[in-house]
Amino acid sequence: MIVTDGERAYRFRKLNEPISISETKLRILELLRSGPKDLADAVMEEKKRYVLTSDAFGYIVGAGRPYRGRTTPGMVETFFYPLAEDGELRANIVVGAPDPHGAFMQRARDGHYVGVLGLFLGQFFAFRDFPVMVDTDVRAERLLGENLILLGGPAANTATWEILDQRKIFFDVDNPWAIRGKRDIYGDDNCGLVAKFRNPYSEENWVILLAGVRAVGTKATVIALTNYWEQILSNYRKGKEYYWIVQGFDRNADGHIDFIQVKEYGEIR
């Protein structure tokens, strides 16, 4: 919606017939917000002068098409493909169960971070059904071979544990308190891993992993992906298995992570 005067925004001009709203037309409306303009140099070959005749303009997206509120940036679309396609998330988001479970009898303390992740994904994709599941249900229902977004490290999320045990990458599943990178081993609680790789149970499907050494490390990965996706995803290429090891810091000492540092990144080989 483009409004020329907030105090008179209720005075809309209704069109009897729908018209096509192109990018050029929207540009013209934006240019005319501040007053009449000669638009010959901006968007037209023939010199003409234009002026707005209504106080406010709006348009309704056709009911037959899903509306996501904005266009998905190319790098986000590329990273989440094929877990998300045609504007729809086609993956299960898996969090650890809050009760003691798994080989380490851990209570997942990072499941609520799915709220922030969901707000981020909701900007770009519609959700198919209800996409959030706990790890114990995913394993019980034999869904480990699907497209998965795993939230939480292998100690607290048994789906993460089982997937990584099959691939033998990043975490030692017998001692999951450190991330094994190519250059170093990262054992600080505030370290985490963002990774995308093929699902070992089904090669046509993919896994996106947000896993910390501890819950605070998982929080760092969620912040890295949702707040700094432009920097994080800038070097990702479609179809590649890729990873980023990040570390979160509390620079203003208020008890919350407010700064992310990428420790290493690259293709998974």
N, C-alpha and C positions, 0 to 999 in steps of 0.2 A: 504494500500500500504506500502511496506517495501522497503526503499531505502538504498543502501550501500554507495553511494557517491553522494552527492547532485549536484556536478558539472557535473556528467556524467549520470544524471537520465534519460536523453532522450534516452539512449541506452538500449532499452528493447529487450528481447528475446521473440519472438512470438511462441507460441505452436500451432502446427497443429491440435492437438486434445485436447479438454478440459480435465482437470484432477480434481479430488476431492481435495479440500483444507481442510484438517482436522486441528483440533487444534494442533495435534502433529507436523504436517508439518510446521505450522506457528511458533511453538516453535523452531523447528530446524533452520528455516531461521533467526529468531531473534538471536539464539545462534551463528550463523556463521557470523554475521555482522562484528565482530571484527577480524575474521581470521579463519583458519582451526582449527577444534577441534575434539577430540576424544569424541564421544557422547554416548559411551557405558553406562556410569553411569547415564546419564541424561534421555535418552528416548529409548534406545535399549537394548535388552538382549545380542545380539552378538556385540563384540567390533569391531567398524569400525571408519574410519577417514573420515571426510567430509570437502569439501571446496566449496565455491560459484564459479560458472563459469560465472555468468553474473553480470553486474554492478548494475542492479536494477530489482526488481520483482514487479509485480502487478497482480491483479485479478479482474474480472468483475463479479458482482453478476448477476445470471440469470434473464432475463427480465421478467419472469413469476412470480417472487416473489417481494413483496414490500421490499424496503431497508430503514431502519430507521437510519442507520449510527452507531448504537451501540445496544447492548443488553439491554433491560429494566431491571434495578435492581429489584430483587424480591420484596422488600418492596414498591417500586413505583407501580409495577404491582398489588400487593395485595391491596394497598390503593385505586387505581383508578378503580379496578374491582367492578361492571360490567359497570361502566361508560366508561371504555376503555377495549377492549378485542381483542385478536388476532392482537395486534399492531395497532389498530384503535380506535380513540376517538369516542365514541358513546353517546355523551352528548352535550347539548347546554350550552355554556358559556353565562351567562346573566349579563349584566351591567345595571346600572341605566341610564335613559334618561338624557341628559344634560339640558333639559328645566324644568322649575318648574312643578312638577307633584306630584300626590299622596296626601295623607292626610296632609302631612307636607309641601307641595309645595316646595320641595327641588330640587335644581339642583345637579345632581350627579357630583362630582369633582374627582372621582376615576376611571372612566371608562377607562382611558388610561393605567392603570396598567395591563390591559388585554394583552398589548404587552409583558411585562415581563413574565406573566404567559404563554402566547402562545409560547415564545421562549423556556421556560422550557419544556412544554408538547411536543413541536416539536422534542425534542431530542429523545423521546421515542415512540411517536404515530403519525400515519398518521391521517389527519383530514377527516371526512366524510362531504361532501358538504361544507358549510361555517358555522362554528359552533357558531359564535358570534351573539347575539341578544340583543336588549334593552328590559327592563322589560315590557314596555307598549305593545310591540308586542307579547311577550310571553303570557301575560294575554289575549290580544285580540284574539290570535290564539288558545287559550285554550291548551297550551302546559305545564301547570304547573305540570302535572302528569308524564312528561318524566324524564329521567336522566338529572340532572341539576348541573352545577357548577355556583354558585351564587357569584358574586363579588360586595360587598358593603353592608352596614348595612340597616336596615329596614326603616330608614328615607329617604334614597336616592334611594333605590331599592325596588320597590313595590312588586316584585316577592319574595324577601327575607321577606318582611313584611307579605305577605299572607301565605307563607309556615310556618313561625314561629308562626303566629297566630293560625294555625291549630295544631301545635305541642305543643304550650305553653312552649317553652324552651328558655332559655338564655336571651332574650330581652323582656321587657315589651313593647308590640307594641303600647301602648298608650303613652308611654314616653321612646322612644328608645335611650336614651343618656347614657345608662349604660348596662353592661353585667352582668347578674346574674350567678355566678358560684356556685359550691357547698360549697366553703369555704368563699367566699367574693363577694362583688359587686364592679365592676371595671368601674369607670366613667371617667378616664383620657382619653383625646383625642387620645393618642397614644396607647391605648389598643385595641386589636382585638381578634377575635375568628376564629379558624380553626376547622371545625367540619364535620363529615360524619355521615349521618343518613338516615333512610328509608324515602322515599317521602310519606307524609301523604295522597296524592291523589292517590297513586298507590304503594302498598306495595312491588311489585317486582322491583321497580325502586328506585334510591338513589339520595341523594343531597350531594354535597360537598359545604360547605359554607366558604367563606373568607369575614368576615364582621368586620368592625371597628366601634368604637363609633363615630368617625369622619373619614374623608378621610385618615388622617395620620395613623389611626389605621388599616384601610384596607391595607395601604401600608406595615405596619408591618407584617400583615398576609401573604402577597405575598412574602415578603423577607424571612419570616420564612419558608415557604413551598419550595421556589425555591432555596434558598441559604443554608438552614440548614435541608433539608429533611432527611438526614441520621439520625440526632439526633431526629427530630420531629417524624418521622415515626417508629423509632426503637421499640416502645412499642405497635404499632398497630397490631391487629390480624384480620385475614380475617373474614368478616361477622359481625364484631362488630360495634355498633354505638359508636363513640368516639369523643372526643373534646380536644382542647388545647387552653387555653387563654394565649395570648402573649402580651408583651409590648415592644415597640421599643424605642431605645435611640440613641441620637446623641453624642457619646463619644468624638469625635474630634472637636465638635462645628463648623462644616462646614455647618450646616443647613440641613443635610441629615441623615436619620437613618442608623446607621452602626453596631448596636448591638441589639440582640433580647434576651429577658428573658422570659422563660416560667413560668407563674405565677401559673397555675394549669392545670391538665390534668386528663383524666380518661374516663371510659365508661359512656355513656349517659343512665340513667335509668329512 
